[in-house]
Amino acid sequence: MPGPGLDASDALDAIHRAMILFSRGSRVRSNELYEGLGFVPYTLLSSVDLADCAHAADLAQEYGLDPSTVSRQLAELEDAGLLVRGPDPHHSRKQRLELTAAGRCAVATTRAAQRERLAERLQDWPRHDVTEFGRLLTRFVAD
């Protein structure tokens, strides 16, 4: 529903502008380090952390990237001691990806720092608005 004084077209324009600004800001901040993790390593490690059984091919498909690109990025994370590859008992030709203790710590630290920044940005919002924003954003992403 459009807000006061906004028709549906105005609301779509406002959403579109906000998404462009959010995307631009995300790209600008994508090279920032969060406790040693950049945006791409954090995203990959976070995906592995949230998956029941992650594989490189699944990550490539999820992000729409070439498998060789993902493989190189995963190799860097493995070299940094944040990720290990091991046999998958259910797929003899696939390697299962798992975070190391250092990888889990880096993801947790990064996630906490990002949540803290988000909480700071929303601190002046009424609790109901924060709850509703979370609900609507989740719905938007899921749809």
C-alpha positions in Angstrom: 0.0 0.0 0.0 1.3 3.4 -0.9 1.9 5.8 2.0 0.2 9.1 2.5 0.3 11.2 -0.7 1.8 8.3 -2.8 0.0 6.5 -5.5 1.2 3.0 -6.6 3.4 4.5 -9.4 5.1 6.9 -6.9 5.6 4.1 -4.4 7.3 1.9 -7.1 9.5 4.8 -8.1 10.5 5.3 -4.4 11.2 1.6 -4.0 13.3 1.6 -7.2 15.3 4.6 -6.1 15.9 3.2 -2.7 17.1 -0.2 -4.2 19.5 1.6 -6.5 20.9 3.6 -3.6 21.1 0.5 -1.4 22.9 -1.4 -4.2 25.3 1.4 -4.9 26.1 1.7 -1.2 26.6 -2.0 -0.9 29.1 -2.0 -3.8 31.0 0.9 -2.3 31.3 -0.9 1.0 31.9 -4.3 -0.7 35.7 -3.9 -0.4 35.6 -2.9 3.3 37.0 -5.4 5.6 35.0 -6.8 8.4 37.5 -8.4 10.9 39.7 -9.4 7.9 36.8 -10.5 5.6 35.8 -8.6 2.5 32.3 -8.8 1.1 32.8 -11.7 -1.3 34.7 -14.0 1.2 32.1 -13.2 3.9 29.2 -14.0 1.5 30.7 -17.3 0.4 31.6 -18.4 4.0 28.2 -17.4 5.2 26.5 -19.5 2.4 28.6 -22.5 3.4 27.8 -21.9 7.1 24.0 -21.8 6.4 23.9 -24.8 4.0 23.2 -28.3 5.2 25.9 -29.6 2.8 27.6 -27.0 0.6 29.3 -27.8 -2.7 31.3 -25.5 -5.0 28.9 -26.1 -7.8 25.9 -25.2 -5.7 27.5 -21.9 -4.7 28.3 -21.1 -8.4 24.7 -21.7 -9.3 23.4 -19.7 -6.4 25.4 -16.7 -7.3 25.3 -17.1 -11.1 29.0 -17.4 -11.4 31.3 -19.6 -13.4 32.4 -22.7 -11.3 36.1 -21.9 -11.9 35.6 -18.4 -10.4 34.0 -19.9 -7.3 36.6 -22.6 -7.1 39.4 -20.0 -7.1 37.7 -18.0 -4.4 37.2 -21.1 -2.3 40.8 -22.0 -2.8 41.8 -18.6 -1.3 39.5 -19.2 1.7 41.0 -22.7 2.1 44.6 -21.3 1.9 43.6 -18.8 4.6 42.5 -21.6 6.9 38.8 -20.6 6.9 37.4 -23.5 4.9 38.1 -27.1 4.3 37.0 -29.5 1.5 36.3 -33.1 2.3 34.6 -36.1 0.9 30.8 -36.1 0.7 29.4 -39.4 1.9 26.4 -39.0 -0.4 28.1 -37.9 -3.6 31.4 -39.6 -4.4 32.3 -37.1 -7.1 31.6 -34.0 -5.0 33.6 -32.4 -2.2 31.7 -31.1 0.8 32.6 -27.6 2.0 32.9 -26.9 5.7 34.1 -23.9 7.8 37.0 -24.4 10.1 36.9 -23.1 13.6 38.6 -19.9 12.4 36.1 -19.6 9.6 33.2 -19.9 12.0 34.7 -17.3 14.2 35.3 -14.9 11.3 31.7 -15.3 10.1 30.3 -14.8 13.6 32.5 -11.7 14.2 31.5 -10.2 10.8 27.8 -11.0 11.3 27.9 -9.4 14.7 29.6 -6.2 13.4 27.1 -6.0 10.5 24.1 -6.4 12.9 25.5 -3.7 15.1 25.8 -1.3 12.2 22.2 -2.2 11.2 20.9 -1.7 14.7 22.6 1.7 14.8 21.0 2.8 11.6 17.5 1.7 12.8 17.9 2.8 16.4 15.5 5.8 16.0 12.9 3.8 14.2 9.8 2.7 16.2 10.0 -1.0 17.0 6.9 -1.7 15.0 8.5 -0.1 11.9 11.6 -2.3 12.3 9.5 -5.4 12.7 7.4 -4.5 9.6 10.4 -3.6 7.5 11.9 -7.0 8.4 8.7 -8.8 7.5 8.2 -7.0 4.2 11.9 -7.2 3.1 11.9 -11.0 3.8 8.7 -11.3 1.8 10.1 -9.3 -1.1 13.3 -11.4 -1.2 11.3 -14.7 -1.0 8.9 -13.7 -3.7 
